[in-house]
Amino acid sequence: MKQTTLSNQTILSRNENLFTSTIDNELVMLDEEGGSYYGLDSVGKKIWELLAEPLSFDHLIKNLTDIFEVDTEQCRQDTQKFITDMLENNVLQAK
């Protein structure tokens, strides 16, 4: 499995080849090419929405801490785990 390192300047974007739908405040995604299915809770869904346009990891954290009442360092740690998983599963892309 590919290890992904995130820096504050890493630009994140969606994999636009996924089919997505919202069901009961959860975002469901289908990677038809890879045959994988993903479900994102409300926080994951908000991250997906924020990445409608490519965004740096640092700006993503700033947006999330503005939206949710969460400590910046805790947000960074939790989001990094989530983003790394999404990158490794080709749901998101990084530059």
N, CA, C and O atoms as a CHARMM CRD file, in Angstrom:
* protein
*
  380
    1    1 MET  N      0.84800  -1.18900   0.00000 PROA 1      0.00000
    2    1 MET  CA     0.00000   0.00000   0.00000 PROA 1      0.00000
    3    1 MET  C      0.88700   1.24400   0.00000 PROA 1      0.00000
    4    1 MET  O      1.85900   1.32300   0.75200 PROA 1      0.00000
    5    2 LYS  N      0.55300   2.18800  -0.82700 PROA 2      0.00000
    6    2 LYS  CA     1.32000   3.42400  -0.97400 PROA 2      0.00000
    7    2 LYS  C      1.16700   4.30300   0.26800 PROA 2      0.00000
    8    2 LYS  O      0.05200   4.54000   0.73300 PROA 2      0.00000
    9    3 GLN  N      2.30000   4.78700   0.80700 PROA 3      0.00000
   10    3 GLN  CA     2.27100   5.68600   1.95400 PROA 3      0.00000
   11    3 GLN  C      2.21000   7.12200   1.45300 PROA 3      0.00000
   12    3 GLN  O      3.01100   7.51800   0.60600 PROA 3      0.00000
   13    4 THR  N      1.28000   7.89200   1.96100 PROA 4      0.00000
   14    4 THR  CA     1.08600   9.26600   1.52800 PROA 4      0.00000
   15    4 THR  C      1.48900  10.21300   2.64700 PROA 4      0.00000
   16    4 THR  O      1.04600  10.06100   3.78500 PROA 4      0.00000
   17    5 THR  N      2.33100  11.19100   2.32300 PROA 5      0.00000
   18    5 THR  CA     2.73500  12.20000   3.28900 PROA 5      0.00000
   19    5 THR  C      2.04700  13.50300   2.93900 PROA 5      0.00000
   20    5 THR  O      2.10800  13.96700   1.80000 PROA 5      0.00000
   21    6 LEU  N      1.38800  14.09100   3.93500 PROA 6      0.00000
   22    6 LEU  CA     0.70800  15.36600   3.73100 PROA 6      0.00000
   23    6 LEU  C      1.52800  16.49300   4.32800 PROA 6      0.00000
   24    6 LEU  O      2.02700  16.38800   5.44800 PROA 6      0.00000
   25    7 SER  N      1.66300  17.56500   3.57600 PROA 7      0.00000
   26    7 SER  CA     2.23200  18.79700   4.12400 PROA 7      0.00000
   27    7 SER  C      1.11500  19.82500   4.11400 PROA 7      0.00000
   28    7 SER  O      0.05700  19.59500   3.52900 PROA 7      0.00000
   29    8 ASN  N      1.34900  20.95100   4.75500 PROA 8      0.00000
   30    8 ASN  CA     0.34400  22.01600   4.76000 PROA 8      0.00000
   31    8 ASN  C      0.03200  22.48700   3.35100 PROA 8      0.00000
   32    8 ASN  O     -1.08300  22.93600   3.08400 PROA 8      0.00000
   33    9 GLN  N      1.00300  22.39100   2.44100 PROA 9      0.00000
   34    9 GLN  CA     0.82700  22.88900   1.07400 PROA 9      0.00000
   35    9 GLN  C      0.30100  21.84400   0.10600 PROA 9      0.00000
   36    9 GLN  O      0.03700  22.16500  -1.05300 PROA 9      0.00000
   37   10 THR  N      0.14000  20.59700   0.54900 PROA 10     0.00000
   38   10 THR  CA    -0.39800  19.56000  -0.33100 PROA 10     0.00000
   39   10 THR  C     -1.77600  19.98500  -0.82500 PROA 10     0.00000
   40   10 THR  O     -2.66100  20.30100  -0.03000 PROA 10     0.00000
   41   11 ILE  N     -1.94800  19.99000  -2.14600 PROA 11     0.00000
   42   11 ILE  CA    -3.23900  20.35200  -2.74400 PROA 11     0.00000
   43   11 ILE  C     -4.06500  19.08200  -2.89800 PROA 11     0.00000
   44   11 ILE  O     -3.64000  18.11000  -3.52200 PROA 11     0.00000
   45   12 LEU  N     -5.24500  19.11800  -2.31700 PROA 12     0.00000
   46   12 LEU  CA    -6.15300  17.97300  -2.34600 PROA 12     0.00000
   47   12 LEU  C     -7.29700  18.23400  -3.30500 PROA 12     0.00000
   48   12 LEU  O     -7.79000  19.35800  -3.40800 PROA 12     0.00000
   49   13 SER  N     -7.71500  17.20000  -4.00100 PROA 13     0.00000
   50   13 SER  CA    -8.85800  17.31800  -4.90100 PROA 13     0.00000
   51   13 SER  C     -9.60500  15.98700  -4.92200 PROA 13     0.00000
   52   13 SER  O     -9.07300  14.94600  -4.53700 PROA 13     0.00000
   53   14 ARG  N    -10.83400  16.05100  -5.37500 PROA 14     0.00000
   54   14 ARG  CA   -11.67600  14.86500  -5.47700 PROA 14     0.00000
   55   14 ARG  C    -11.27300  14.01700  -6.67500 PROA 14     0.00000
   56   14 ARG  O    -10.74200  14.52200  -7.66400 PROA 14     0.00000
   57   15 ASN  N    -11.53200  12.73500  -6.56800 PROA 15     0.00000
   58   15 ASN  CA   -11.50500  11.86200  -7.73200 PROA 15     0.00000
   59   15 ASN  C    -12.88200  12.01800  -8.37200 PROA 15     0.00000
   60   15 ASN  O    -13.87400  11.51000  -7.84900 PROA 15     0.00000
   61   16 GLU  N    -12.94000  12.70400  -9.47700 PROA 16     0.00000
   62   16 GLU  CA   -14.22300  13.01900 -10.11400 PROA 16     0.00000
   63   16 GLU  C    -14.82400  11.82700 -10.86200 PROA 16     0.00000
   64   16 GLU  O    -15.90200  11.94400 -11.44400 PROA 16     0.00000
   65   17 ASN  N    -14.13700  10.68200 -10.85000 PROA 17     0.00000
   66   17 ASN  CA   -14.65200   9.49800 -11.53500 PROA 17     0.00000
   67   17 ASN  C    -15.54600   8.64800 -10.64400 PROA 17     0.00000
   68   17 ASN  O    -15.98800   7.57500 -11.05400 PROA 17     0.00000
   69   18 LEU  N    -15.81900   9.11800  -9.42300 PROA 18     0.00000
   70   18 LEU  CA   -16.68300   8.38600  -8.50500 PROA 18     0.00000
   71   18 LEU  C    -18.13000   8.81700  -8.69100 PROA 18     0.00000
   72   18 LEU  O    -18.41000   9.98300  -8.96900 PROA 18     0.00000
   73   19 PHE  N    -19.03000   7.88200  -8.53700 PROA 19     0.00000
   74   19 PHE  CA   -20.45600   8.20400  -8.50900 PROA 19     0.00000
   75   19 PHE  C    -20.80600   8.47400  -7.05300 PROA 19     0.00000
   76   19 PHE  O    -20.44300   7.69000  -6.17600 PROA 19     0.00000
   77   20 THR  N    -21.51600   9.58700  -6.78100 PROA 20     0.00000
   78   20 THR  CA   -21.86100   9.93700  -5.40900 PROA 20     0.00000
   79   20 THR  C    -23.35300  10.22400  -5.27600 PROA 20     0.00000
   80   20 THR  O    -24.01500  10.65100  -6.22200 PROA 20     0.00000
   81   21 SER  N    -23.85600   9.97500  -4.06800 PROA 21     0.00000
   82   21 SER  CA   -25.24700  10.27600  -3.75000 PROA 21     0.00000
   83   21 SER  C    -25.35000  10.49700  -2.24900 PROA 21     0.00000
   84   21 SER  O    -24.60800   9.89200  -1.47500 PROA 21     0.00000
   85   22 THR  N    -26.26900  11.36200  -1.83900 PROA 22     0.00000
   86   22 THR  CA   -26.49400  11.60300  -0.41800 PROA 22     0.00000
   87   22 THR  C    -27.73200  10.84600   0.02600 PROA 22     0.00000
   88   22 THR  O    -28.79600  10.94800  -0.58400 PROA 22     0.00000
   89   23 ILE  N    -27.56900  10.07500   1.11300 PROA 23     0.00000
   90   23 ILE  CA   -28.66200   9.31300   1.69100 PROA 23     0.00000
   91   23 ILE  C    -28.63400   9.54400   3.19900 PROA 23     0.00000
   92   23 ILE  O    -27.67800   9.16000   3.87300 PROA 23     0.00000
   93   24 ASP  N    -29.69300  10.17600   3.73100 PROA 24     0.00000
   94   24 ASP  CA   -29.79800  10.42900   5.17500 PROA 24     0.00000
   95   24 ASP  C    -28.54300  11.09800   5.74800 PROA 24     0.00000
   96   24 ASP  O    -27.97900  10.60900   6.72700 PROA 24     0.00000
   97   25 ASN  N    -28.10600  12.19500   5.15700 PROA 25     0.00000
   98   25 ASN  CA   -26.95000  12.98000   5.60300 PROA 25     0.00000
   99   25 ASN  C    -25.63300  12.20800   5.53800 PROA 25     0.00000
  100   25 ASN  O    -24.64300  12.62300   6.14000 PROA 25     0.00000
  101   26 GLU  N    -25.61600  11.10200   4.82200 PROA 26     0.00000
  102   26 GLU  CA   -24.38700  10.35600   4.58200 PROA 26     0.00000
  103   26 GLU  C    -24.11300  10.38900   3.09100 PROA 26     0.00000
  104   26 GLU  O    -25.03500  10.28200   2.28300 PROA 26     0.00000
  105   27 LEU  N    -22.86300  10.53400   2.73000 PROA 27     0.00000
  106   27 LEU  CA   -22.47600  10.52600   1.32100 PROA 27     0.00000
  107   27 LEU  C    -22.01100   9.12400   0.97100 PROA 27     0.00000
  108   27 LEU  O    -21.09700   8.58900   1.59900 PROA 27     0.00000
  109   28 VAL  N    -22.64000   8.53200  -0.02900 PROA 28     0.00000
  110   28 VAL  CA   -22.21000   7.22200  -0.50300 PROA 28     0.00000
  111   28 VAL  C    -21.52400   7.39700  -1.85100 PROA 28     0.00000
  112   28 VAL  O    -21.94200   8.20300  -2.68300 PROA 28     0.00000
  113   29 MET  N    -20.47300   6.63100  -2.04200 PROA 29     0.00000
  114   29 MET  CA   -19.65000   6.76200  -3.24100 PROA 29     0.00000
  115   29 MET  C    -19.37800   5.38800  -3.82700 PROA 29     0.00000
  116   29 MET  O    -19.21400   4.40700  -3.10200 PROA 29     0.00000
  117   30 LEU  N    -19.33400   5.33500  -5.13800 PROA 30     0.00000
  118   30 LEU  CA   -19.03000   4.09200  -5.84000 PROA 30     0.00000
  119   30 LEU  C    -17.89600   4.35300  -6.81500 PROA 30     0.00000
  120   30 LEU  O    -17.97300   5.23500  -7.67000 PROA 30     0.00000
  121   31 ASP  N    -16.84800   3.56600  -6.66300 PROA 31     0.00000
  122   31 ASP  CA   -15.73900   3.58800  -7.60500 PROA 31     0.00000
  123   31 ASP  C    -15.97700   2.42500  -8.55200 PROA 31     0.00000
  124   31 ASP  O    -15.55800   1.29600  -8.29600 PROA 31     0.00000
  125   32 GLU  N    -16.65700   2.72000  -9.64800 PROA 32     0.00000
  126   32 GLU  CA   -17.03300   1.66600 -10.58900 PROA 32     0.00000
  127   32 GLU  C    -15.80500   0.95800 -11.15600 PROA 32     0.00000
  128   32 GLU  O    -15.81100  -0.25900 -11.33900 PROA 32     0.00000
  129   33 GLU  N    -14.75500   1.72800 -11.43200 PROA 33     0.00000
  130   33 GLU  CA   -13.53400   1.15100 -12.00500 PROA 33     0.00000
  131   33 GLU  C    -12.86800   0.17900 -11.03600 PROA 33     0.00000
  132   33 GLU  O    -12.44700  -0.91100 -11.42300 PROA 33     0.00000
  133   34 GLY  N    -12.77800   0.58700  -9.77700 PROA 34     0.00000
  134   34 GLY  CA   -12.12800  -0.26100  -8.78000 PROA 34     0.00000
  135   34 GLY  C    -13.07500  -1.21800  -8.07500 PROA 34     0.00000
  136   34 GLY  O    -12.63600  -2.10700  -7.34400 PROA 34     0.00000
  137   35 GLY  N    -14.37300  -1.04000  -8.29100 PROA 35     0.00000
  138   35 GLY  CA   -15.35600  -1.90600  -7.67400 PROA 35     0.00000
  139   35 GLY  C    -15.52700  -1.68100  -6.18200 PROA 35     0.00000
  140   35 GLY  O    -15.96200  -2.58500  -5.46900 PROA 35     0.00000
  141   36 SER  N    -15.19200  -0.49100  -5.69700 PROA 36     0.00000
  142   36 SER  CA   -15.27400  -0.20100  -4.26500 PROA 36     0.00000
  143   36 SER  C    -16.44000   0.73000  -3.96200 PROA 36     0.00000
  144   36 SER  O    -16.85200   1.54200  -4.79100 PROA 36     0.00000
  145   37 TYR  N    -16.95500   0.58600  -2.74900 PROA 37     0.00000
  146   37 TYR  CA   -18.06800   1.39500  -2.25900 PROA 37     0.00000
  147   37 TYR  C    -17.62800   2.04500  -0.95400 PROA 37     0.00000
  148   37 TYR  O    -17.01200   1.38800  -0.11600 PROA 37     0.00000
  149   38 TYR  N    -17.93700   3.32400  -0.77200 PROA 38     0.00000
  150   38 TYR  CA   -17.55900   4.05900   0.42700 PROA 38     0.00000
  151   38 TYR  C    -18.76500   4.80600   0.96900 PROA 38     0.00000
  152   38 TYR  O    -19.62300   5.25200   0.20800 PROA 38     0.00000
  153   39 GLY  N    -18.82500   4.93800   2.27600 PROA 39     0.00000
  154   39 GLY  CA   -19.84500   5.74800   2.92600 PROA 39     0.00000
  155   39 GLY  C    -19.16500   6.74700   3.84300 PROA 39     0.00000
  156   39 GLY  O    -18.32700   6.36600   4.66000 PROA 39     0.00000
  157   40 LEU  N    -19.51100   8.02000   3.72000 PROA 40     0.00000
  158   40 LEU  CA   -18.91400   9.06400   4.55600 PROA 40     0.00000
  159   40 LEU  C    -19.96900   9.63400   5.48900 PROA 40     0.00000
  160   40 LEU  O    -21.08700   9.93200   5.06800 PROA 40     0.00000
  161   41 ASP  N    -19.60700   9.78600   6.76000 PROA 41     0.00000
  162   41 ASP  CA   -20.51400  10.41000   7.72200 PROA 41     0.00000
  163   41 ASP  C    -20.57900  11.91100   7.45800 PROA 41     0.00000
  164   41 ASP  O    -20.02000  12.39400   6.47300 PROA 41     0.00000
  165   42 SER  N    -21.25500  12.64300   8.33000 PROA 42     0.00000
  166   42 SER  CA   -21.46600  14.07300   8.08200 PROA 42     0.00000
  167   42 SER  C    -20.16100  14.86100   8.01100 PROA 42     0.00000
  168   42 SER  O    -20.06900  15.81300   7.23600 PROA 42     0.00000
  169   43 VAL  N    -19.14900  14.49000   8.79700 PROA 43     0.00000
  170   43 VAL  CA   -17.86700  15.21400   8.74600 PROA 43     0.00000
  171   43 VAL  C    -17.13500  14.87500   7.44400 PROA 43     0.00000
  172   43 VAL  O    -16.61300  15.77100   6.78100 PROA 43     0.00000
  173   44 GLY  N    -17.09200  13.59900   7.07600 PROA 44     0.00000
  174   44 GLY  CA   -16.47800  13.20800   5.81100 PROA 44     0.00000
  175   44 GLY  C    -17.17600  13.85900   4.63000 PROA 44     0.00000
  176   44 GLY  O    -16.53800  14.27600   3.66300 PROA 44     0.00000
  177   45 LYS  N    -18.50000  13.93800   4.72500 PROA 45     0.00000
  178   45 LYS  CA   -19.28600  14.59600   3.67200 PROA 45     0.00000
  179   45 LYS  C    -18.91700  16.07100   3.57400 PROA 45     0.00000
  180   45 LYS  O    -18.80500  16.60400   2.47000 PROA 45     0.00000
  181   46 LYS  N    -18.72800  16.73600   4.70400 PROA 46     0.00000
  182   46 LYS  CA   -18.34500  18.15300   4.71000 PROA 46     0.00000
  183   46 LYS  C    -16.96600  18.33000   4.07900 PROA 46     0.00000
  184   46 LYS  O    -16.74800  19.29000   3.34000 PROA 46     0.00000
  185   47 ILE  N    -16.03900  17.42400   4.35600 PROA 47     0.00000
  186   47 ILE  CA   -14.71300  17.49400   3.73400 PROA 47     0.00000
  187   47 ILE  C    -14.85300  17.35400   2.22600 PROA 47     0.00000
  188   47 ILE  O    -14.23000  18.10400   1.47400 PROA 47     0.00000
  189   48 TRP  N    -15.66300  16.40500   1.77700 PROA 48     0.00000
  190   48 TRP  CA   -15.89900  16.21100   0.33700 PROA 48     0.00000
  191   48 TRP  C    -16.46200  17.48800  -0.28300 PROA 48     0.00000
  192   48 TRP  O    -16.03300  17.89800  -1.36100 PROA 48     0.00000
  193   49 GLU  N    -17.42800  18.11900   0.40300 PROA 49     0.00000
  194   49 GLU  CA   -18.02300  19.35800  -0.09800 PROA 49     0.00000
  195   49 GLU  C    -16.98400  20.48100  -0.17200 PROA 49     0.00000
  196   49 GLU  O    -16.95400  21.23800  -1.14300 PROA 49     0.00000
  197   50 LEU  N    -16.14100  20.58700   0.84600 PROA 50     0.00000
  198   50 LEU  CA   -15.10800  21.63200   0.85900 PROA 50     0.00000
  199   50 LEU  C    -14.10300  21.43200  -0.27300 PROA 50     0.00000
  200   50 LEU  O    -13.49200  22.39000  -0.74700 PROA 50     0.00000
  201   51 LEU  N    -13.93900  20.18900  -0.69700 PROA 51     0.00000
  202   51 LEU  CA   -12.98600  19.90000  -1.78100 PROA 51     0.00000
  203   51 LEU  C    -13.64900  19.92200  -3.15400 PROA 51     0.00000
  204   51 LEU  O    -13.14200  19.31400  -4.09600 PROA 51     0.00000
  205   52 ALA  N    -14.76300  20.60900  -3.27500 PROA 52     0.00000
  206   52 ALA  CA   -15.40200  20.79300  -4.58800 PROA 52     0.00000
  207   52 ALA  C    -14.42500  21.48000  -5.53000 PROA 52     0.00000
  208   52 ALA  O    -14.43400  21.23100  -6.73600 PROA 52     0.00000
  209   53 GLU  N    -13.59100  22.33400  -4.98300 PROA 53     0.00000
  210   53 GLU  CA   -12.46400  22.94300  -5.70800 PROA 53     0.00000
  211   53 GLU  C    -11.19300  22.51000  -4.97900 PROA 53     0.00000
  212   53 GLU  O    -11.20800  22.40300  -3.75200 PROA 53     0.00000
  213   54 PRO  N    -10.08900  22.25600  -5.69800 PROA 54     0.00000
  214   54 PRO  CA    -8.85000  21.86200  -5.03400 PROA 54     0.00000
  215   54 PRO  C     -8.47000  22.84900  -3.92100 PROA 54     0.00000
  216   54 PRO  O     -8.65000  24.06000  -4.05000 PROA 54     0.00000
  217   55 LEU  N     -7.94900  22.29900  -2.84100 PROA 55     0.00000
  218   55 LEU  CA    -7.66000  23.08300  -1.64900 PROA 55     0.00000
  219   55 LEU  C     -6.41900  22.51800  -0.97200 PROA 55     0.00000
  220   55 LEU  O     -6.20900  21.30500  -0.97900 PROA 55     0.00000
  221   56 SER  N     -5.59700  23.38200  -0.38800 PROA 56     0.00000
  222   56 SER  CA    -4.42900  22.88800   0.34800 PROA 56     0.00000
  223   56 SER  C     -4.90000  22.25400   1.65800 PROA 56     0.00000
  224   56 SER  O     -5.96600  22.58800   2.17600 PROA 56     0.00000
  225   57 PHE  N     -4.10300  21.34900   2.17400 PROA 57     0.00000
  226   57 PHE  CA    -4.42000  20.70000   3.44200 PROA 57     0.00000
  227   57 PHE  C     -4.58300  21.74900   4.54000 PROA 57     0.00000
  228   57 PHE  O     -5.49500  21.64600   5.36100 PROA 57     0.00000
  229   58 ASP  N     -3.70800  22.75600   4.56200 PROA 58     0.00000
  230   58 ASP  CA    -3.77800  23.82000   5.56300 PROA 58     0.00000
  231   58 ASP  C     -5.10600  24.58700   5.47900 PROA 58     0.00000
  232   58 ASP  O     -5.72100  24.87400   6.50700 PROA 58     0.00000
  233   59 HSD  N     -5.54500  24.91600   4.26700 PROA 59     0.00000
  234   59 HSD  CA    -6.81900  25.62900   4.10800 PROA 59     0.00000
  235   59 HSD  C     -8.00500  24.74500   4.48400 PROA 59     0.00000
  236   59 HSD  O     -9.00200  25.23300   5.01500 PROA 59     0.00000
  237   60 LEU  N     -7.89900  23.46300   4.21400 PROA 60     0.00000
  238   60 LEU  CA    -8.95200  22.53800   4.60300 PROA 60     0.00000
  239   60 LEU  C     -9.10300  22.53700   6.12300 PROA 60     0.00000
  240   60 LEU  O    -10.21900  22.60300   6.63900 PROA 60     0.00000
  241   61 ILE  N     -7.97900  22.46200   6.83900 PROA 61     0.00000
  242   61 ILE  CA    -8.01500  22.47800   8.30800 PROA 61     0.00000
  243   61 ILE  C     -8.61100  23.78600   8.81200 PROA 61     0.00000
  244   61 ILE  O     -9.42300  23.78000   9.73800 PROA 61     0.00000
  245   62 LYS  N     -8.21600  24.90500   8.21300 PROA 62     0.00000
  246   62 LYS  CA    -8.75900  26.21000   8.62000 PROA 62     0.00000
  247   62 LYS  C    -10.27700  26.22800   8.44300 PROA 62     0.00000
  248   62 LYS  O    -11.00500  26.66300   9.33600 PROA 62     0.00000
  249   63 ASN  N    -10.74900  25.75600   7.29500 PROA 63     0.00000
  250   63 ASN  CA   -12.19600  25.70900   7.04300 PROA 63     0.00000
  251   63 ASN  C    -12.91700  24.81700   8.05600 PROA 63     0.00000
  252   63 ASN  O    -13.98000  25.18000   8.56000 PROA 63     0.00000
  253   64 LEU  N    -12.34300  23.66000   8.35000 PROA 64     0.00000
  254   64 LEU  CA   -12.98400  22.73100   9.27800 PROA 64     0.00000
  255   64 LEU  C    -13.04600  23.30000  10.69400 PROA 64     0.00000
  256   64 LEU  O    -14.05200  23.13700  11.38400 PROA 64     0.00000
  257   65 THR  N    -11.97300  23.96900  11.13200 PROA 65     0.00000
  258   65 THR  CA   -11.99400  24.54200  12.48200 PROA 65     0.00000
  259   65 THR  C    -12.93200  25.73800  12.55400 PROA 65     0.00000
  260   65 THR  O    -13.43400  26.06200  13.63000 PROA 65     0.00000
  261   66 ASP  N    -13.17700  26.40100  11.42200 PROA 66     0.00000
  262   66 ASP  CA   -14.17300  27.48400  11.38800 PROA 66     0.00000
  263   66 ASP  C    -15.58700  26.93000  11.47600 PROA 66     0.00000
  264   66 ASP  O    -16.46200  27.56100  12.07000 PROA 66     0.00000
  265   67 ILE  N    -15.82400  25.75700  10.89200 PROA 67     0.00000
  266   67 ILE  CA   -17.15300  25.15300  10.84200 PROA 67     0.00000
  267   67 ILE  C    -17.48200  24.40900  12.14400 PROA 67     0.00000
  268   67 ILE  O    -18.56800  24.55800  12.70500 PROA 67     0.00000
  269   68 PHE  N    -16.52700  23.61500  12.60300 PROA 68     0.00000
  270   68 PHE  CA   -16.73500  22.78800  13.79000 PROA 68     0.00000
  271   68 PHE  C    -15.95400  23.37800  14.96100 PROA 68     0.00000
  272   68 PHE  O    -14.85800  23.90500  14.77200 PROA 68     0.00000
  273   69 GLU  N    -16.49900  23.29300  16.14000 PROA 69     0.00000
  274   69 GLU  CA   -15.79100  23.77700  17.32200 PROA 69     0.00000
  275   69 GLU  C    -14.82100  22.69400  17.76800 PROA 69     0.00000
  276   69 GLU  O    -15.14600  21.84400  18.59800 PROA 69     0.00000
  277   70 VAL  N    -13.62100  22.74500  17.19600 PROA 70     0.00000
  278   70 VAL  CA   -12.61900  21.71400  17.46500 PROA 70     0.00000
  279   70 VAL  C    -11.24700  22.36900  17.53400 PROA 70     0.00000
  280   70 VAL  O    -10.97100  23.34300  16.83300 PROA 70     0.00000
  281   71 ASP  N    -10.39900  21.82200  18.38500 PROA 71     0.00000
  282   71 ASP  CA    -9.02400  22.26800  18.52100 PROA 71     0.00000
  283   71 ASP  C     -8.27700  22.03800  17.20400 PROA 71     0.00000
  284   71 ASP  O     -8.41900  20.98300  16.58600 PROA 71     0.00000
  285   72 THR  N     -7.49500  23.00600  16.78300 PROA 72     0.00000
  286   72 THR  CA    -6.78900  22.92100  15.49700 PROA 72     0.00000
  287   72 THR  C     -5.89900  21.69000  15.41500 PROA 72     0.00000
  288   72 THR  O     -5.90100  21.00400  14.39300 PROA 72     0.00000
  289   73 GLU  N     -5.14300  21.39400  16.45900 PROA 73     0.00000
  290   73 GLU  CA    -4.22700  20.25000  16.40900 PROA 73     0.00000
  291   73 GLU  C     -4.99800  18.94000  16.36000 PROA 73     0.00000
  292   73 GLU  O     -4.60800  18.02100  15.63900 PROA 73     0.00000
  293   74 GLN  N     -6.09200  18.84000  17.12200 PROA 74     0.00000
  294   74 GLN  CA    -6.92300  17.63500  17.09000 PROA 74     0.00000
  295   74 GLN  C     -7.55200  17.46300  15.70600 PROA 74     0.00000
  296   74 GLN  O     -7.60100  16.35200  15.17800 PROA 74     0.00000
  297   75 CYS  N     -8.02600  18.55200  15.12600 PROA 75     0.00000
  298   75 CYS  CA    -8.60300  18.53200  13.78700 PROA 75     0.00000
  299   75 CYS  C     -7.56800  18.06400  12.76900 PROA 75     0.00000
  300   75 CYS  O     -7.86700  17.24600  11.90000 PROA 75     0.00000
  301   76 ARG  N     -6.35400  18.58800  12.88300 PROA 76     0.00000
  302   76 ARG  CA    -5.27500  18.23400  11.95300 PROA 76     0.00000
  303   76 ARG  C     -4.97900  16.73400  12.03800 PROA 76     0.00000
  304   76 ARG  O     -4.84800  16.06800  11.01100 PROA 76     0.00000
  305   77 GLN  N     -4.87600  16.20800  13.25300 PROA 77     0.00000
  306   77 GLN  CA    -4.56600  14.78100  13.42700 PROA 77     0.00000
  307   77 GLN  C     -5.67800  13.89600  12.87100 PROA 77     0.00000
  308   77 GLN  O     -5.41700  12.95400  12.12200 PROA 77     0.00000
  309   78 ASP  N     -6.91600  14.20300  13.24200 PROA 78     0.00000
  310   78 ASP  CA    -8.04800  13.39300  12.78500 PROA 78     0.00000
  311   78 ASP  C     -8.22700  13.48100  11.27000 PROA 78     0.00000
  312   78 ASP  O     -8.48000  12.47500  10.60700 PROA 78     0.00000
  313   79 THR  N     -8.09500  14.68500  10.73600 PROA 79     0.00000
  314   79 THR  CA    -8.28300  14.89200   9.29700 PROA 79     0.00000
  315   79 THR  C     -7.16400  14.23800   8.50800 PROA 79     0.00000
  316   79 THR  O     -7.40400  13.69000   7.43200 PROA 79     0.00000
  317   80 GLN  N     -5.94500  14.28700   9.02700 PROA 80     0.00000
  318   80 GLN  CA    -4.81900  13.66400   8.32000 PROA 80     0.00000
  319   80 GLN  C     -5.05200  12.16400   8.16800 PROA 80     0.00000
  320   80 GLN  O     -4.77400  11.60400   7.10800 PROA 80     0.00000
  321   81 LYS  N     -5.55500  11.50900   9.20700 PROA 81     0.00000
  322   81 LYS  CA    -5.83900  10.07200   9.12600 PROA 81     0.00000
  323   81 LYS  C     -6.90000   9.80500   8.04500 PROA 81     0.00000
  324   81 LYS  O     -6.75800   8.90100   7.22300 PROA 81     0.00000
  325   82 PHE  N     -7.95500  10.61000   8.07100 PROA 82     0.00000
  326   82 PHE  CA    -9.04000  10.44700   7.10800 PROA 82     0.00000
  327   82 PHE  C     -8.54700  10.69100   5.68000 PROA 82     0.00000
  328   82 PHE  O     -8.80900   9.88600   4.78600 PROA 82     0.00000
  329   83 ILE  N     -7.83300  11.80200   5.46600 PROA 83     0.00000
  330   83 ILE  CA    -7.34700  12.15500   4.13200 PROA 83     0.00000
  331   83 ILE  C     -6.37500  11.09100   3.61800 PROA 83     0.00000
  332   83 ILE  O     -6.43800  10.70700   2.45000 PROA 83     0.00000
  333   84 THR  N     -5.48700  10.62100   4.47700 PROA 84     0.00000
  334   84 THR  CA    -4.53200   9.58600   4.06200 PROA 84     0.00000
  335   84 THR  C     -5.26900   8.33700   3.59000 PROA 84     0.00000
  336   84 THR  O     -4.91200   7.74900   2.56900 PROA 84     0.00000
  337   85 ASP  N     -6.28900   7.93700   4.32900 PROA 85     0.00000
  338   85 ASP  CA    -7.09000   6.77600   3.93600 PROA 85     0.00000
  339   85 ASP  C     -7.77000   7.01500   2.59000 PROA 85     0.00000
  340   85 ASP  O     -7.78100   6.13200   1.73300 PROA 85     0.00000
  341   86 MET  N     -8.33500   8.20300   2.40400 PROA 86     0.00000
  342   86 MET  CA    -9.02700   8.53000   1.15500 PROA 86     0.00000
  343   86 MET  C     -8.05800   8.59600  -0.03200 PROA 86     0.00000
  344   86 MET  O     -8.41500   8.22600  -1.15100 PROA 86     0.00000
  345   87 LEU  N     -6.83900   9.06400   0.21700 PROA 87     0.00000
  346   87 LEU  CA    -5.82500   9.09400  -0.84900 PROA 87     0.00000
  347   87 LEU  C     -5.41100   7.67200  -1.22800 PROA 87     0.00000
  348   87 LEU  O     -5.30800   7.34400  -2.41000 PROA 87     0.00000
  349   88 GLU  N     -5.17700   6.84100  -0.22900 PROA 88     0.00000
  350   88 GLU  CA    -4.74200   5.46700  -0.48700 PROA 88     0.00000
  351   88 GLU  C     -5.81500   4.64900  -1.20200 PROA 88     0.00000
  352   88 GLU  O     -5.50700   3.68000  -1.89700 PROA 88     0.00000
  353   89 ASN  N     -7.08900   5.05000  -1.02700 PROA 89     0.00000
  354   89 ASN  CA    -8.19600   4.36300  -1.69400 PROA 89     0.00000
  355   89 ASN  C     -8.66100   5.06800  -2.95900 PROA 89     0.00000
  356   89 ASN  O     -9.70100   4.73100  -3.52500 PROA 89     0.00000
  357   90 ASN  N     -7.87300   6.06000  -3.40000 PROA 90     0.00000
  358   90 ASN  CA    -8.12300   6.76900  -4.65600 PROA 90     0.00000
  359   90 ASN  C     -9.44700   7.54300  -4.67200 PROA 90     0.00000
  360   90 ASN  O    -10.00400   7.79800  -5.74000 PROA 90     0.00000
  361   91 VAL  N     -9.94500   7.91300  -3.49500 PROA 91     0.00000
  362   91 VAL  CA   -11.14000   8.74600  -3.41300 PROA 91     0.00000
  363   91 VAL  C    -10.73800  10.20400  -3.59800 PROA 91     0.00000
  364   91 VAL  O    -11.46200  10.98900  -4.21100 PROA 91     0.00000
  365   92 LEU  N     -9.57100  10.55300  -3.05800 PROA 92     0.00000
  366   92 LEU  CA    -9.00700  11.89300  -3.21800 PROA 92     0.00000
  367   92 LEU  C     -7.66500  11.78800  -3.92800 PROA 92     0.00000
  368   92 LEU  O     -7.05500  10.72000  -3.98700 PROA 92     0.00000
  369   93 GLN  N     -7.22000  12.91100  -4.46300 PROA 93     0.00000
  370   93 GLN  CA    -5.91900  12.99300  -5.13400 PROA 93     0.00000
  371   93 GLN  C     -5.12100  14.13400  -4.50400 PROA 93     0.00000
  372   93 GLN  O     -5.69400  15.10800  -4.01500 PROA 93     0.00000
  373   94 ALA  N     -3.79400  14.00300  -4.52000 PROA 94     0.00000
  374   94 ALA  CA    -2.92500  15.01900  -3.92100 PROA 94     0.00000
  375   94 ALA  C     -1.86300  15.44800  -4.92000 PROA 94     0.00000
  376   94 ALA  O     -1.36900  14.64800  -5.71300 PROA 94     0.00000
  377   95 LYS  N     -1.51900  16.75900  -4.86000 PROA 95     0.00000
  378   95 LYS  CA    -0.44400  17.29800  -5.69200 PROA 95     0.00000
  379   95 LYS  C      0.52200  18.03300  -4.79200 PROA 95     0.00000
  380   95 LYS  O      1.51800  18.57700  -5.26900 PROA 95     0.00000
